[in-house]
Amino acid sequence: MEGVKLLLHVCCGPCAIMPVTRFLDEGYAVTAWFMNPNIQPLAEYLRRREAATQCAEHFGIPILYADDTWDITLWLRNVAGRDRKPARCSYCCQSRVDAAFAKARELGFQAVSTSLLYSIYQPHELIAQRGRENAQNQGIDFVYRDFRKDWQSGIDVCRTLGLYRQPYCGCVYSEAERYEKKLARVIRDPSARPVVNAPQT
């Protein structure tokens, strides 16, 4: 696939490491595209944006940002009524794959993929299916790879590069789920002092 222009949707720097590595090794001309309106709050969005930037700089690839899509009110309205798993995660992943294809079509890319395929926590098969559906409907290749096998390698490189690794998926719901056990302990024992800033791994 030497020289094929591939738009890689990037959910964060750590998840992008292995997809970028593999695609560059295969000869793709990779451009990263950071588009994640689900990430809350804005400070967290900016931390992940910076980590994605650092990742792109490390590999020497261009990166584009869809900052204009970050709108907490709109995102919460869109996810309303499907705010529990798996409906929430399905909507979140599918909508970003759809957006990646729309951007690829706008900018003239020949192929699309997403770093969501790296995560062991995301609905992998659903993401792959959405990519295939978009490819069939829009005439742009979807480059599927199962990057989950590279999970530990990605973590190791991330640590070497010193990239920020987030402690929760991204949305306010996932943040609440992350810390709800700590809140439950405080409710049981008001004298407890929870630590909300998880150490980086």
C-alpha positions in Angstrom: 0.0 0.0 0.0 2.9 2.3 -0.7 1.9 5.9 -0.7 -1.8 5.4 -0.2 -3.2 8.4 1.7 -4.8 7.1 4.9 -6.7 9.2 7.4 -6.3 7.7 10.8 -8.9 8.8 13.3 -7.0 9.2 16.6 -8.8 8.9 19.9 -5.7 9.7 22.0 -1.9 9.5 21.8 -1.4 6.2 23.6 -3.9 4.3 21.4 -2.4 5.8 18.2 1.1 4.5 18.8 0.8 1.0 17.4 -1.7 1.8 14.6 0.7 4.5 13.3 3.7 2.2 13.7 2.0 -0.6 11.7 0.6 1.6 9.0 3.9 3.4 8.4 5.7 0.0 8.2 3.1 -1.0 5.6 3.9 2.1 3.5 0.8 4.1 4.1 1.0 7.9 4.0 -0.7 8.5 7.4 -2.4 11.6 8.5 -3.7 11.6 12.1 -7.1 13.2 12.7 -8.0 14.0 16.3 -11.8 14.2 16.6 -13.3 13.3 20.0 -16.3 15.4 21.2 -17.0 12.8 23.8 -14.0 13.7 26.0 -15.0 15.6 29.1 -14.1 18.0 30.7 -12.3 20.4 28.3 -9.1 20.2 30.4 -9.0 16.5 29.8 -9.7 17.0 26.1 -6.7 19.3 25.9 -4.4 16.9 27.7 -5.3 14.1 25.3 -5.0 16.5 22.3 -1.5 17.3 23.4 -0.6 13.6 23.8 -1.9 13.0 20.3 0.3 15.9 19.1 3.3 14.5 20.8 2.7 11.1 19.2 2.4 12.6 15.7 5.5 14.6 16.2 7.4 11.5 17.3 6.5 9.6 14.1 6.8 12.7 11.9 3.3 12.6 10.5 0.8 15.4 10.1 -2.1 15.7 12.5 -5.4 17.5 12.0 -7.8 18.6 14.8 -11.6 18.8 14.8 -11.7 21.1 17.7 -14.9 22.7 16.4 -16.8 19.5 17.1 -16.1 19.7 20.9 -19.5 20.7 22.3 -20.4 19.2 25.6 -24.1 20.3 25.4 -24.5 18.9 21.9 -22.8 15.6 22.7 -24.9 15.0 25.8 -28.0 15.7 23.8 -27.0 13.3 21.2 -26.3 10.5 23.7 -29.4 11.1 25.8 -31.6 8.1 26.0 -28.7 5.8 25.3 -26.4 6.8 28.1 -25.8 3.3 29.5 -23.5 0.7 28.1 -23.5 -0.7 25.5 -25.7 1.8 23.7 -23.6 4.8 24.8 -20.3 3.3 23.6 -21.9 2.0 20.4 -23.1 5.5 19.5 -19.8 7.1 20.5 -17.6 4.8 18.4 -19.9 4.6 15.4 -20.3 8.4 15.2 -16.6 9.0 15.1 -16.0 6.3 12.4 -18.8 8.0 10.4 -17.2 11.4 10.9 -13.8 10.1 9.8 -15.2 8.8 6.5 -16.9 12.2 6.0 -13.6 14.0 6.6 -11.7 11.6 4.3 -14.2 12.2 1.5 -13.9 16.0 2.0 -10.1 16.0 2.0 -9.6 13.4 -0.7 -8.1 10.5 1.3 -8.1 7.0 -0.2 -8.4 5.1 3.0 -9.6 5.4 6.6 -8.8 3.6 9.9 -9.1 4.4 13.6 -7.0 3.9 16.7 -10.2 2.7 18.4 -9.2 -0.7 17.0 -6.3 -0.8 19.4 -8.3 -0.6 22.6 -9.2 -3.8 24.4 -12.1 -1.9 26.1 -14.0 -0.7 23.0 -16.7 -2.6 21.0 -14.1 -3.9 18.5 -16.4 -5.8 16.1 -19.0 -3.0 16.0 -16.2 -0.5 15.1 -15.0 -2.8 12.3 -18.5 -3.4 11.0 -19.2 0.4 10.9 -16.0 0.9 9.0 -16.9 -1.7 6.4 -20.4 -0.3 6.0 -19.0 3.2 5.4 -16.4 1.8 2.9 -19.1 0.1 0.9 -21.4 3.1 0.9 -18.8 5.8 0.2 -16.2 4.1 -1.9 -13.3 4.8 0.4 -11.2 1.9 1.7 -11.5 0.9 5.4 -8.2 -0.5 6.5 -9.0 -3.0 9.3 -6.4 -4.3 11.6 -6.8 -6.0 15.0 -4.3 -3.9 17.0 -5.4 -5.4 20.3 -2.5 -7.9 20.0 -0.2 -4.9 20.3 -1.8 -3.7 23.6 1.3 -4.2 25.8 3.7 -3.0 23.2 1.7 0.2 22.9 1.8 0.7 26.7 5.6 0.1 26.7 6.3 2.7 24.0 3.9 5.2 25.6 5.8 5.0 28.8 9.1 5.4 27.0 7.8 8.5 25.3 6.3 9.9 28.5 2.8 10.4 27.0 -0.2 11.1 29.2 -2.3 7.9 29.7 -5.8 8.7 30.6 -7.5 7.0 33.6 -10.9 6.7 32.0 -12.5 6.3 28.5 -13.4 9.9 27.9 -17.0 10.9 28.6 -18.6 12.0 31.9 -20.3 8.7 32.3 -17.1 6.7 32.1 -15.4 9.1 34.5 -18.3 8.6 37.0 -18.0 4.8 36.6 -14.3 5.0 37.2 -14.7 6.7 40.5 -18.1 5.4 41.8 -16.5 2.8 44.0 -14.4 5.5 45.7 -17.6 7.5 46.3 -19.3 4.5 47.7 -16.5 4.1 50.2 -16.8 7.7 51.3 -20.6 7.3 51.7 -20.0 4.3 54.0 -17.2 6.0 55.8 -17.4 9.9 55.7 -13.9 10.1 57.3 -12.3 8.4 54.3 -10.3 10.7 52.0 -10.5 9.4 48.4 -7.7 9.9 45.9 -9.2 11.0 42.6 -6.1 11.5 40.6 -5.0 8.0 39.6 -1.3 7.4 39.2 0.0 7.2 35.6 0.8 3.7 34.4 
